[in-house]
Every structure is written in C-alpha cells, then in structure tokens.
Amino acid sequence: MIVSQPTANRENHCVKETAPKGKTKDTMAKKVAVIGAGVSGLVSLKCCVDEGLEPTCFEQTEDIGGLWRFKENVEDGQASIYQSVITNTSKEMSCFSDFPMPEDFPNFLHNSKLLEYFRIFARKFDLLKYIQFQTTVLSVKKHPDFSSSGQWEVVTEKNSKKQSAVFDAVMVCSGHHILPHIPLESFPGIERFKGQYFHSRQYKHPEGFEGKHILVIGLGNSASDIAVELSKKAAQVFISTRHGSWVMSRISEDGYPWDMVFHSRFRSMLRNVLPQTIRKWIMEQQMDRWFNHENYGLEPQNKYLMKEPVLNDDLPSRILYGTIKVKPRVKELTETSAIFEDGTVEEGIDVIVFATGYTFSFPFLEDSLVKVEDKMVSLYKYMFPPHLEKSTLACIGLIQPLGSIFPTVELQARWATRVFKGLCTLPSGSTMMADIIKRNEKRIDLFGKSLSQTLQTNYVDYLDELALEIGAKPDLLSLLLKDPKLAVKLYFGPCNSYQYRLIGPGQWKGARSAILTQKQRILKPLKTRAPKASSDFPISFLLKILGLLAIVVAFFFQLQWF
C-alpha cells in the first residue's frame, strides 16, 4: 500500500564538485556541529569527513549508540530501551551502504549486537576523535550576520563550564524517542487508581512483575514486546488497543527476513499503481496468511491506512495460550479495575504500562526553526526548515520510515553535507513550503492523523527521492543494458543501501559484490549445522515412481479392455 511521495517542482539541483577532495571553496560550509552521537550522529560524522568538512559532535552522555545503548537506569533527556530489544529490520537492510555487517552476525540483532556494529563502524572510520562526550548543547542561535554567512552560535556545557563556538552548519541528530507521551486526560479515574502506572520507557525487564495483573495501553512494537515478555511472568496481561493493528512475523517467504521480501522496487511499484481497493485486499490476504487477525481481536479498524505493522513473532501464540487478552479502548479506571468501551470490566489490575509513544522537541533550538503544529513537522523532506536565508541546518533522523531507519538517515546525511558545501541547492522557501503541505496531506491520506504517524513515510520511494538529490539513484534502464544480472537484482530483489553506492558521489567499488552476495550473509548465521546427505533412497520419491507406474499399468489395461 505504498504510493509515491509528492515532490515539488524541482528547482533544486546538484553540481559536480570542482574543488579537490578535502578542499572547499570559501563559500562552502567548513565547520559543522553534529548534535548527538547515536546512529544519525555517527553516520553524519562520516558523511562530513567524506565531503571534506570539519565536524565536531556534541554527545550528552559518555558513550556512542544513543537509543541502542541499553542502560539499567532511566535518565531524563535520554532515550531508553528495555533489555530484550531486538531489531525489527534485518542486518542486510539495516547496514550502512559501504559497510556491510559481519556475515556471522544474526539477521535480527539484539541491541547489544547492534551497538557492537556501531562501535566497529566508528573505529573503522576513526570517528571517535570528533566527539566531545558528556557535553550538553544549551542553545543553537543564528550568528548576527547569518543572512550572509549562514553561521550558527552553539553554546555547550561540560563539567559546569559553558563554551561558545561558531559553526558554518548544524546537523541535529538528537532523536525523537526521548519525551514520553502519556495522555492521562484520556483515562478518567486514573487519579483514583491505586496500582502502579508508568510509561514504557521506564520498563527494563520482567523481574518484579511475577503474579501481577497487567494492563498495557497501546499496540505498537514496544507494547507488544513488553506484553509478550511480561506474560511469561505475570498472572495475566491485557492489551488495550483503540484501532487494532496488523501483526507480522520477522520470518517471511522461505524463511527469509520480512523486509528482504517486502521492500523491493517491484513490490513498491505494484503498491504505487494498484487501486486502493485492490491494495487493501492484497494487504489483508498477506497479513491474514499467518493467522486471522479478526479471530484474535487485532484486525485494524481502518484497513485502508498503511500504518506501521507490529513485528512480533510471539504475540499470536501468547494470545492463543490465553496469557494475553486483547481488549478495546479503556473507558474508565477505578481503584483496582479497568472498564472498557464495550462494557467489559477487568478486576484486580496491579500495573498499567502506557506504551503510548513519544512527543519531540528541541529545547536548544529557537521555536521558529523546528516545531510541530497540528501533528505536522514543517521541514522540507523531513530535514530542512523552509524559511532560512541559508540552508545550513538539517535535522537527521526526524522520520519514521516503513523500513530501516539506518539507510534512511545515511542518505539524509549525504544530501545535507552536499547542501552545506554548495554542491546541491534547495528550491525557494515558498516551493519548499508547498511541498511540505502537499506531502503532509498525502501522509494523512496514507497513514492517518494519529500522533504515532506524524513522521511516517514510505521507504523505497523516500530513499530514491533522497538519492536522486545527490545523483546516487541507480539507472535501472542503463543497467539492464550493461549489467542485466545486477539490474534484475535491483528491481526484483531487496532494496538495500548498497544500491545507492553504485553511482554518483561516494561511489563504492564493493557495492555490486555486496548486492550479489547478500544471500550468503543471510544464510551464514543460520547454517550452523551441516546435515549429512542421506544415502537412503527417498521414500517420497519411491512412492511417486510407484504411483506413476500404477497409472501407466491402469491405462494399459484400460486399452486392453477396449
């Protein structure tokens, strides 16, 4: 159900670099402030270095990894995950475009394994030397001569000492999983509830919840993960959902990772051109192939919306076991019970977990730069404020694609750094604003108006859109003539990040090989046992032969009869 994202009239363009690598013209941005050393910050650092810019990264904590670095304690102003988090996108679809993950890494990674990959990446490209740890960014303001210079004053604090510096450009990479959204006003009676309640970011592991009756509010990936994990310890877990959701397994056709099958250019094209009713029917058939969502109380209320599906291999089983029960929206809470909109009541609730998502803000930025109004982010292609006199500030990672975030933020960073250098230009402010409005209308039509869909976007279409900006989108027609084997892989195979290193700036010689050998990296961690070839004649084959002989004999006797 993916359709093309709207694009404005293309006034923007890229030019070939004329200055030697590592050198820049006087008008090009030189010093770049990168805020945050999570995945977006790390890849932004590399892209700055690749373009000959001089980055400085400010990281509030003592280490890299951002959201993906598990910590036992929850800290204000920092992302937080539970101990058991596993990636929902596979390694071949999640790695950076010129740095495949080790082939012995599992296809879906525990957060500690993904952090290990980030550390290998940072060491490989010598990125740590650009990072100032335990440094908080207090403010980012326009320099007095911003209209001509495009520069920014960045004030930071470390060890209670403030410092100010001027930068030619800023990349905001601080993420959007920090401020919890807990809509308590939507839960009448919460003030009377005598049990414990908290946001899902506070959850770390299931210990301490043994024998409890637990209500999880929400049906996203975190809600499902937490409910499944708690159901193995608790007396009973309930999931309350307003709209339902499609639930997918990480395992798809022939046992391959789901995103290796789902995210191909061919399938994306079909979703773009098919009428809505046919797309809806196909989606229902695909999603109900694993289990009937209606029978499990999970069927989405509005099947026409392409909301992000829940990736969970255990949820249907836990519902089948009865350890998880799916309930509708909570109408009211009492001291010890929950009353649902269908009139049912569940007594003896001990704990409520609000897996109700996040809001986001950038306290170090001026309000006029990046703000959310009516669940809409006013950023050109989710990156650039449209009304700046100079395009020297970009938000990296302020997006929620229907696919892996890692290749997405990498392409964002590649484009942003070339804009900073003056090698790519953006259209006029009015053109960018028109694109923002049109894109938001399309987003609402596709994904709906809920808070969780504010940053939602299609995957393949958006990657191609970014790649086109820097001249890295592969030319399939040309490839079909020159390298038909590769062209077929690009069109019918998984749309992974290697494709965007075949041509254009940052071209990587290993891209073609990485595309053609991805299957062996998928299978490597799976084939840990080599079954011995059976020397016995296959019984099934023998039965087929005997059956065929029986048909021949019967046919022969029939001829004899006549």
C-alpha positions in Angstrom: 0.0 0.0 0.0 2.9 2.3 -0.6 2.5 5.1 -3.1 4.9 7.7 -4.4 5.6 10.7 -2.2 4.7 14.1 -3.7 7.5 16.2 -4.9 7.6 19.9 -5.6 8.7 21.4 -8.9 12.3 20.6 -8.9 14.2 23.9 -8.6 16.9 22.2 -6.6 19.9 20.6 -8.3 23.3 19.3 -7.6 26.5 20.3 -9.4 29.8 18.4 -9.8 32.4 19.1 -7.2 35.2 21.3 -8.7 37.4 21.7 -5.6 39.8 18.8 -4.8 38.6 16.4 -2.1 39.3 17.8 1.3 39.3 21.4 0.0 36.3 23.6 -0.2 35.6 27.0 -1.7 35.3 30.0 0.5 31.5 30.0 0.2 31.2 26.3 1.3 30.5 25.3 4.8 33.6 24.2 6.7 32.9 23.6 10.4 29.9 21.5 11.2 28.3 20.9 14.6 26.7 17.5 14.9 24.4 17.2 17.9 24.1 13.6 19.2 26.3 10.5 18.7 23.6 7.9 18.1 23.2 6.3 14.7 22.3 9.6 13.0 25.2 11.4 14.6 27.7 8.7 13.7 26.8 8.5 10.1 26.6 12.3 9.8 30.2 12.5 11.1 31.3 10.1 8.4 29.5 12.0 5.7 31.1 15.2 6.9 34.5 13.6 6.7 33.8 12.1 3.3 32.9 15.6 2.0 36.0 17.2 3.5 34.1 19.1 6.2 35.3 19.6 9.7 32.7 18.1 12.1 32.5 18.4 15.9 30.0 16.1 17.6 28.5 17.0 21.0 27.2 14.0 22.9 25.4 14.4 26.2 26.4 11.0 27.6 29.7 9.2 28.0 29.4 6.9 25.0 28.0 6.4 21.5 24.9 4.5 20.5 22.0 6.7 21.5 18.8 4.8 21.7 20.5 1.5 21.1 22.7 1.6 24.1 20.9 -0.2 27.0 21.2 1.4 30.4 19.7 -0.1 33.6 18.6 3.3 34.8 16.3 5.8 33.0 17.8 9.2 32.7 15.9 12.4 31.9 16.6 13.8 28.4 18.0 10.5 27.1 16.5 7.7 25.1 15.7 4.4 27.0 15.1 0.8 25.9 14.3 -2.4 27.6 17.0 -5.1 27.9 15.5 -7.6 25.4 15.1 -5.2 22.4 15.7 -6.9 19.1 15.8 -5.0 15.8 12.7 -5.2 13.6 14.7 -4.8 10.4 17.3 -7.3 9.2 21.0 -6.8 9.1 21.2 -6.7 5.3 18.6 -4.0 5.1 20.0 -2.0 8.1 23.7 -1.7 7.5 25.4 1.4 6.1 25.8 1.4 2.4 29.6 0.9 2.2 30.0 -1.1 5.4 28.1 -4.5 5.5 27.6 -6.1 8.8 29.8 -9.1 9.6 28.4 -12.2 7.9 28.3 -14.2 11.1 26.0 -11.6 12.8 22.4 -12.8 13.2 19.8 -11.5 10.8 17.9 -9.6 13.5 20.2 -8.2 16.2 19.9 -7.8 19.9 20.6 -4.2 20.9 24.0 -5.1 22.3 25.0 -6.7 18.9 23.8 -3.6 17.0 25.8 -1.4 19.3 28.8 -3.6 18.6 28.3 -2.9 14.9 28.2 0.9 15.6 31.5 0.6 17.5 33.2 -1.3 14.7 31.9 1.4 12.3 33.2 4.2 14.4 36.6 2.6 14.8 36.8 1.7 11.1 36.3 5.4 10.0 38.1 6.9 13.0 35.0 8.9 14.2 35.5 9.0 17.9 38.1 11.7 17.7 35.4 14.1 16.5 33.1 13.5 19.5 33.1 15.6 22.7 31.4 13.4 25.3 29.4 14.5 28.3 28.8 17.8 26.6 25.3 19.3 26.5 24.1 21.7 23.8 22.3 24.5 25.5 21.5 26.7 22.5 21.9 27.0 18.8 21.2 30.5 17.5 21.8 32.4 14.3 25.0 34.3 14.1 24.4 38.1 13.8 25.4 38.0 10.2 23.5 34.8 9.4 21.8 36.2 6.4 25.1 36.5 4.6 27.3 33.9 6.4 24.7 31.2 7.3 26.7 30.6 10.5 25.4 29.5 14.0 26.4 30.2 17.5 26.4 27.0 19.5 26.6 27.2 23.3 27.6 24.0 25.1 28.2 22.9 28.7 30.6 20.4 30.1 31.6 19.9 33.8 29.5 23.0 34.6 31.6 25.1 32.2 29.9 26.9 29.3 31.6 27.4 26.0 30.5 29.1 22.8 31.7 28.4 19.2 30.7 29.4 15.7 29.9 26.8 13.1 29.1 27.0 9.4 26.4 24.4 9.6 24.5 22.3 12.2 23.2 18.7 12.0 20.5 17.9 14.6 20.8 14.2 15.4 19.3 14.1 18.8 16.4 11.7 18.0 12.7 11.6 18.8 12.3 8.9 21.4 13.0 11.0 24.5 9.9 12.8 25.7 7.2 10.3 26.7 3.6 10.9 25.7 1.2 9.9 28.4 -2.3 11.2 27.7 -3.7 10.8 31.2 -6.6 13.1 30.4 -7.9 10.3 28.2 -8.2 7.9 31.1 -10.9 9.1 33.6 -10.3 7.8 37.0 -6.5 7.5 36.7 -6.2 9.7 39.8 -8.1 7.0 41.8 -6.1 4.1 40.6 -4.2 2.5 43.5 -1.8 0.4 41.4 1.4 1.3 39.7 1.5 3.0 36.3 4.3 4.3 34.1 5.4 4.9 30.5 7.0 2.1 28.6 10.4 3.9 28.5 10.6 3.1 32.3 10.3 -0.6 31.6 13.6 -2.6 31.6 12.9 -6.3 32.3 10.1 -8.6 33.6 11.6 -9.2 37.1 9.3 -7.9 39.8 6.1 -8.4 37.9 5.5 -12.0 38.9 1.9 -12.9 39.6 0.6 -9.4 38.6 -2.4 -8.5 36.5 -1.0 -6.0 34.0 -2.7 -3.7 31.5 -0.7 -2.5 28.6 -2.1 0.6 26.8 -1.2 0.6 23.1 -0.4 -1.9 20.3 2.8 -0.7 18.8 6.1 -2.7 18.7 7.1 -1.7 22.2 3.6 -2.5 23.6 3.7 -5.9 22.0 7.2 -6.7 23.1 6.6 -5.8 26.7 3.2 -7.6 26.8 4.8 -10.8 25.5 7.7 -10.6 27.9 5.5 -9.8 30.9 3.1 -12.6 30.0 5.7 -15.2 30.8 5.9 -13.9 34.4 2.6 -12.2 35.2 -0.7 -13.9 36.2 -2.5 -12.1 33.3 -1.7 -9.4 30.7 -4.2 -7.3 28.9 -3.5 -5.2 25.8 -5.9 -2.3 25.2 -6.0 -1.0 21.6 -8.2 1.6 20.1 -7.7 0.7 16.4 -6.1 -2.7 16.2 -3.0 -3.4 14.0 -1.6 -5.9 11.5 0.9 -8.2 13.2 3.7 -9.6 11.1 6.4 -12.2 11.8 10.1 -11.3 11.2 10.2 -14.6 9.1 8.8 -14.3 5.6 8.7 -16.4 2.4 11.1 -19.4 2.6 12.3 -18.2 6.0 13.9 -15.0 4.7 13.7 -11.8 6.8 10.4 -10.0 6.1 11.9 -6.8 4.9 14.1 -8.6 2.3 10.8 -9.7 0.7 8.6 -6.7 1.3 10.9 -3.9 0.3 11.7 -4.4 -3.4 11.3 -1.9 -6.2 8.9 -4.3 -8.0 6.6 -4.6 -5.0 6.8 -0.9 -4.3 5.8 -0.2 -7.9 2.8 -2.5 -7.6 1.7 -0.8 -4.4 2.0 2.5 -6.1 0.0 1.7 -9.2 -2.8 -0.6 -7.9 -6.1 0.9 -7.0 -6.7 1.3 -3.2 -9.4 -1.4 -3.0 -7.0 -3.9 -4.6 -4.1 -2.9 -2.4 -6.4 -3.3 0.6 -7.5 -6.8 -0.5 -3.9 -7.9 -1.2 -2.7 -6.5 2.2 -5.5 -8.4 4.0 -4.6 -11.6 2.2 -0.9 -11.2 3.0 -1.4 -10.3 6.7 -4.0 -12.9 7.4 -1.9 -15.6 5.8 -0.1 -16.2 9.2 -3.3 -16.0 11.3 -6.8 -14.5 11.1 -6.5 -11.1 12.8 -10.2 -10.8 13.3 -10.3 -14.0 15.3 -7.6 -12.7 17.6 -9.2 -9.2 18.1 -6.3 -7.5 16.3 -7.9 -6.5 13.0 -7.2 -2.8 12.2 -10.2 -0.6 12.3 -9.2 1.2 9.1 -7.6 -1.2 6.8 -7.1 1.5 4.1 -4.4 3.2 6.3 -0.8 2.0 5.8 0.2 2.2 9.4 3.4 0.6 10.5 2.7 -3.1 11.3 3.7 -4.7 14.5 6.7 -7.0 14.2 6.3 -9.7 16.8 6.9 -13.5 16.4 5.3 -14.4 19.7 2.2 -12.2 20.2 -0.3 -14.5 18.4 1.0 -17.5 20.4 0.6 -15.8 23.7 -3.0 -14.8 22.8 -3.6 -18.4 21.8 -2.2 -19.5 25.2 -4.5 -17.1 27.0 -1.7 -15.3 28.8 -2.5 -12.2 26.8 -6.0 -10.9 26.2 -6.8 -8.2 23.7 -9.2 -5.5 24.9 -10.7 -2.4 23.3 -10.2 1.2 24.5 -10.2 2.0 28.2 -13.3 4.0 29.1 -12.6 4.5 32.8 -10.4 3.4 35.6 -11.4 2.7 39.2 -9.2 2.0 42.2 -8.4 -1.6 41.1 -10.1 -2.2 37.8 -10.4 -1.1 34.1 -13.7 -0.5 32.4 -13.6 -0.8 28.6 -15.7 0.8 25.9 -17.5 -2.5 25.2 -18.7 -2.6 28.8 -16.5 -5.3 30.0 -14.6 -4.9 33.2 -11.3 -6.4 34.3 -10.8 -6.5 38.1 -7.6 -6.6 40.1 -5.4 -4.6 37.8 -2.0 -4.1 39.6 0.1 -2.3 36.9 -0.7 -0.1 33.9 2.0 0.3 31.2 1.5 3.3 28.9 3.1 2.3 25.6 1.7 5.5 24.1 4.6 6.8 22.1 6.6 10.0 22.3 6.5 13.6 21.5 9.6 15.5 20.5 11.1 18.9 20.9 14.4 20.6 20.5 14.9 22.9 23.6 18.2 24.1 22.3 16.7 25.5 19.0 14.7 28.6 18.6 11.0 27.8 18.3 10.7 29.2 14.8 13.2 26.7 13.4 11.7 23.2 14.1 8.2 22.9 15.6 5.2 20.6 15.4 1.8 22.2 14.7 -1.4 20.2 14.2 0.7 17.0 14.2 2.8 18.3 11.3 6.5 18.9 11.1 7.4 21.9 8.9 10.6 20.5 7.4 11.4 20.2 3.7 11.6 16.5 3.1 11.7 15.9 6.9 15.1 17.7 7.0 15.3 21.4 6.2 13.5 24.4 7.8 12.0 26.1 4.7 12.4 29.8 5.6 16.1 30.0 6.4 18.1 32.6 4.4 20.8 30.0 4.2 20.3 26.2 4.2 22.8 25.4 6.8 20.7 23.5 9.4 19.4 20.0 8.9 17.5 17.5 11.1 18.8 14.0 10.6 16.6 11.1 11.7 13.4 13.0 12.5 11.5 10.5 10.5 9.8 7.1 10.8 10.1 5.1 7.5 8.3 1.9 6.8 11.6 0.2 6.8 15.1 0.5 8.4 16.0 3.9 9.8 19.7 3.4 9.2 20.0 3.7 5.4 17.4 6.5 5.6 19.5 8.7 7.9 22.6 7.9 5.9 21.1 9.3 2.7 19.8 12.3 4.6 23.3 13.0 5.9 24.9 12.5 2.4 22.4 15.0 1.0 22.7 17.5 3.8 26.5 17.7 3.7 26.5 18.4 0.0 23.9 21.1 0.5 26.3 22.6 3.1 29.1 22.5 0.7 27.1 24.3 -2.0 27.2 21.3 -4.3 23.4 20.8 -4.0 20.9 23.7 -3.7 17.4 23.8 -2.3 14.3 25.4 -4.0 12.8 28.6 -2.8 11.1 28.9 0.6 7.6 29.0 -1.0 8.3 26.0 -3.1 9.5 24.0 -0.1 6.5 25.1 2.0 4.2 24.0 -0.8 5.9 20.6 -0.9 5.6 20.3 2.9 1.8 20.9 2.8 1.3 18.5 -0.1 3.4 15.8 1.5 1.6 16.1 4.8 -1.8 15.8 3.0 -0.5 12.6 1.3 0.8 11.3 4.7 -2.6 11.8 6.4 -4.3 10.0 3.4 -1.9 7.1 3.7 -1.2 6.8 7.4 -3.9 8.7 9.3 -3.7 11.6 11.8 -2.6 9.8 15.0 0.4 11.2 16.8 2.4 8.0 16.0 2.1 8.7 12.3 3.4 12.3 12.4 6.8 11.3 11.0 5.7 8.3 8.9 6.8 7.9 5.3 7.2 5.3 2.6 10.5 3.5 2.4 11.7 2.8 -1.1 10.2 6.0 -2.5 11.8 8.2 0.1 15.2 6.6 -0.3 15.0 7.1 -4.1 13.9 10.6 -3.6 17.0 11.4 -1.4 19.4 9.5 -3.7 18.1 11.5 -6.7 19.1 14.7 -4.9 22.7 13.7 -4.9 22.8 11.7 -8.1 23.1 8.3 -6.5 19.8 6.7 -7.6 20.7 3.7 -9.9 19.6 4.0 -13.5 17.8 0.7 -14.0 17.3 1.0 -17.8 21.0 1.7 -18.3 22.0 -1.2 -16.0 19.7 -3.5 -17.9 21.7 -3.0 -21.0 25.1 -3.0 -19.3 24.7 -5.4 -16.4 21.3 -7.3 -16.7 22.1 -9.6 -13.8 22.6 -6.7 -11.5 19.5 -4.8 -12.9 17.3 -7.7 -12.2 18.6 -7.9 -8.6 17.9 -4.2 -8.1 14.4 -4.4 -9.4 13.1 -7.7 -8.0 15.4 -8.1 -5.1 15.5 -6.3 -1.8 16.1 -2.5 -2.0 19.0 -2.2 0.4 21.5 0.5 1.0 24.3 -0.9 -1.3 22.3 0.2 -4.3 23.0 3.9 -3.5 26.8 3.4 -3.8 26.8 2.1 -7.4 26.9 5.6 -9.0 27.3 9.2 -8.1 29.3 10.8 -5.2 30.6 8.4 -2.7 30.6 5.5 -5.2 31.9 2.3 -3.6 33.6 -0.4 -5.6 32.3 -3.1 -3.4 28.6 -2.2 -3.9 27.9 -4.6 -6.8 29.5 -7.5 -5.0 27.7 -6.7 -1.8 24.4 -6.8 -3.6 25.1 -10.1 -5.4 26.4 -11.9 -2.2 23.8 -10.7 0.3 22.2 -14.2 0.3 25.3 -15.8 1.7 25.5 -13.3 4.5 21.8 -14.1 5.4 22.4 -17.8 5.5 25.8 -17.8 7.2 24.5 -17.4 10.8 21.7 -19.9 10.1 23.7 -22.8 8.7 25.4 -23.7 11.9 24.7 -27.4 11.3 25.5 -29.2 8.1 23.2 -32.2 7.7 24.7 -35.3 6.2 23.5 -36.2 2.8 21.1 -39.2 3.1 22.3 -42.3 1.4 18.8 -44.0 1.7 16.6 -43.9 -1.3 14.0 -41.2 -0.6 10.7 -42.8 0.3 8.6 -39.9 -1.1 10.4 -40.3 -4.5 9.8 -44.0 -4.5 6.1 -43.5 -3.8 5.9 -41.1 -6.7 7.5 -43.6 -9.0 5.2 -46.4 -7.9 2.2 -44.1 -8.3 3.3 -43.2 -11.8 3.7 -46.9 -12.7 0.3 -47.7 -11.3 -1.3 -45.1 -13.6 0.6 -46.5 -16.6 -0.5 -50.0 -15.8 -4.1 -49.0 -15.3 -4.0 -47.1 -18.6 -2.6 -50.2 -20.4 -5.3 -52.5 -19.0 -7.9 -50.0 -20.0 -6.7 -50.1 -23.6 -6.7 -53.9 -23.5 -10.3 -53.9 -22.3 -11.4 -51.8 -25.2 
